[in-house]
């Protein structure tokens, strides 16, 4: 389904009955990231899997400031409101985990529980943080100039994802296809804004 919130439209996949659980994907993912888990989760929960701003089929604004964490949190609260959800369990992976942490800090009364996978609140050291901002800007420029296909090829080669080489080719192809459906401006501005 598509839900307009705060001037943008989000794609959100909802399944199951029961207490809600908000599923937040990582950078270059989408709500489809959770497809293998949704059947099991939907047996006990109402799963809510949005494509985060700039990802998947959700809008990809051209202004990087629109991707700032506080705006992402406001959007998620708006999505929960639109779905009639007062409190939700929240599961966040990587970038989605950072968003989940910010959501829990900004609106703790809206979070029943918090599960984080491969996520942290960010880089504490100022010099390391500045270096990461520079790296993210370089990657954003690469995505804009070389395109999503070249980015996906580069992304898959990161040591972080080396274990994915052990996955069956059909699974790797599905992950690659999902990442490839992103738009360059959405990924680049996500890097710059978040």
SVG drawing of the C-alpha trace seen along z (x, -y; Angstrom):
<svg xmlns="http://www.w3.org/2000/svg" viewBox="-6 -20 46 42">
<polyline fill="none" stroke="black" stroke-width="0.4" points="0.0,0.0 1.0,-3.6 0.7,-6.1 1.3,-9.8 3.0,-11.4 4.7,-14.7 4.7,-15.6 6.1,-12.3 4.6,-8.9 5.8,-5.7 5.3,-2.1 4.4,0.0 3.8,3.8 1.5,5.0 0.7,8.6 -0.7,10.6 -2.7,10.0 -1.7,9.3 0.7,6.8 2.4,4.6 6.1,5.0 7.8,2.3 10.5,3.7 13.2,1.2 15.7,2.4 19.3,1.4 20.9,-0.9 20.1,0.1 17.3,2.5 13.5,2.1 10.6,3.6 11.2,6.7 14.3,7.4 12.0,8.9 10.0,11.2 11.7,14.4 10.8,13.6 7.3,12.1 5.4,15.5 6.8,16.6 6.3,13.2 2.9,12.6 1.6,15.7 1.8,13.8 2.3,10.1 1.0,7.5 4.1,6.8 4.7,3.3 7.6,3.1 8.1,-0.3 10.5,-1.2 12.5,-3.9 12.8,-7.3 14.8,-7.1 14.6,-3.3 12.5,-0.9 9.2,-2.4 9.1,-5.2 9.6,-8.7 13.2,-9.9 13.3,-13.7 16.1,-15.7 16.9,-17.6 19.3,-15.7 18.0,-17.6 14.7,-15.8 16.5,-12.6 17.7,-13.8 17.1,-11.4 14.5,-13.5 12.5,-13.8 12.7,-10.0 11.4,-9.5 8.6,-12.0 7.6,-10.1 7.6,-6.7 5.4,-8.2 3.1,-9.5 3.0,-6.0 2.1,-4.4 -0.6,-7.0 -2.0,-6.4 -2.2,-2.7 -3.9,-3.3 -0.9,-1.9 -0.2,-3.6 2.7,-1.4 4.8,1.1 7.7,3.5 10.5,2.3 13.1,4.4 15.9,2.5 18.8,3.8 21.9,1.6 20.7,-1.8 17.2,-0.8 18.6,0.0 19.9,-3.5 16.5,-4.9 14.9,-2.5 17.2,-3.9 16.3,-7.5 12.6,-6.5 12.9,-5.0 14.7,-8.0 12.3,-10.5 9.1,-8.7 9.7,-6.0 6.0,-5.8 5.5,-4.5 8.0,-1.6 7.0,1.6 10.4,3.3 13.5,2.7 15.6,5.3 18.7,4.0 20.8,6.1 24.1,4.7 23.3,1.2 24.8,-1.4 23.9,-4.9 26.6,-6.2 30.3,-7.0 31.3,-8.7 34.8,-9.9 34.6,-13.3 37.5,-12.5 36.2,-9.1 32.7,-10.6 34.2,-13.2 36.0,-10.5 32.8,-8.5 30.9,-11.6 33.6,-12.1 33.4,-8.4 29.6,-8.6 29.9,-11.7 32.3,-9.9 30.0,-6.9 27.0,-9.2 28.9,-10.9 29.9,-7.5 26.2,-6.4 25.1,-9.5 27.9,-9.3 28.2,-5.6 24.6,-4.5 22.9,-1.9 24.2,1.2 27.8,0.1 27.1,-0.7 25.5,2.7 28.5,4.5 30.9,2.4 28.7,2.9 28.6,6.7 32.4,6.7 32.7,5.2 34.3,7.5 31.1,6.9 29.1,9.0 31.8,11.7 29.6,14.2 26.9,13.7 29.0,15.5 28.1,18.7 24.4,18.1 22.8,19.9 23.0,18.0 19.2,17.6 19.2,15.9 22.2,13.6 20.4,12.8 17.2,11.8 19.2,9.5 21.0,8.0 17.7,7.4 16.2,5.8 19.2,3.4 19.1,2.6 15.6,1.3 16.7,-1.7 17.2,-5.1 20.6,-6.9 19.2,-10.1 17.5,-8.2 20.6,-6.2 22.9,-9.2 20.7,-11.6 20.1,-8.9 23.9,-8.8 24.1,-12.6 21.1,-13.2 21.3,-10.4"/>
</svg>
